[in-house]
């Protein structure tokens, strides 16, 4: 499942439920939208392992 952090904007995959963001360790996470999931998949295909909010793109 793909998740998004409401605090830092981090998008990530995990199997099963997650209680906190692996980046900022806060518990304000939610299921990612279809658009966020597609954006993360595109970045992973390009060899970019992580994504933050637009102004913080790695």
N, C-alpha and C positions, 0 to 999 in steps of 0.2 A: 504494500500500500504506500502511496505517496502522501507525505505530510508537509505542512507549511507552518512556520513559527510566526505568530502574530507580533512578537516583540522584535526579532531581528530579520525576519523575512526569509530565513533559511529554508530551502526545499530539500527534502531527503526521502529516500526509500527505506522502509523497514517492514519486516514480516511481523504481523500481529500489531497489537496496540502499543503505543508509546506514551509515556507519561511526561517526558520533558524533552526539550530541544537538545540535540547533541552538540550544538554550537554554543548557545548561550546558557544552557541548562535551566531555562525557565519553563514553566508548565503551561504556557499559553499557545498550545499547538492545536491544529485542526486538520481535517482531511483537505488535501490540496484540490483546487478546482481542476476541471478538465484542461483549461488553458495552462495552468501552472504545471500540471503533469506533462503536457506536451512540450512545454518550454524546457523542463528539466531533461526530458528524454532527448531533445535536440542537443542540448549542451553536453550530455553524456556521450552522444554519438560523435561530437566534435572533440572529445577528449577532455572536457572541462568537468571535473568531478563535483563541483559545488556551485550554488547560486544564492546570492543575497539579493536584497532589493536593488532595483535598477541603479541607484547611485553607488552601490557597493558591489557591483558585479566583479567577480574574480575571473 
